[in-house]
Amino acid sequence: MFYLILAMLLVLFYIFAAPNNIRGTINLMVAVFVLVALFIALLLVFLKVLEFSSHVWVAIIMFMIAFWAMWDIHHLDKPNTKRSSRTKRDTY
């Protein structure tokens, strides 16, 4: 609760009382804060994903293999669709 009140006071200071010559510094501090918060959130999400049970990991690996197989089939060389002029009768 203390940090919420402090954050609200800082936002109000920035909006109403901060002089223009320190707004760049405050903008940089906010940008660093946002980047650190995003990094911490991503780290916590990664740690939460590592706690999944084994069947979830098997399903994820199976989806990755299926996607790779479909991509591989899609990128195969296309067969030549033109038929040769020789027919079965011509070979006798």
Secondary structure, 3 states (H helix, E strand, C coil): CHHHHHHHHHHHHHHHHCCHHHHHHHHHHHHHHHHHHHHHHHHHHHHHHHCCCHHHHHHHHHHHHHHHHHHHHHCCCCCCCCCCCCCCHHHC
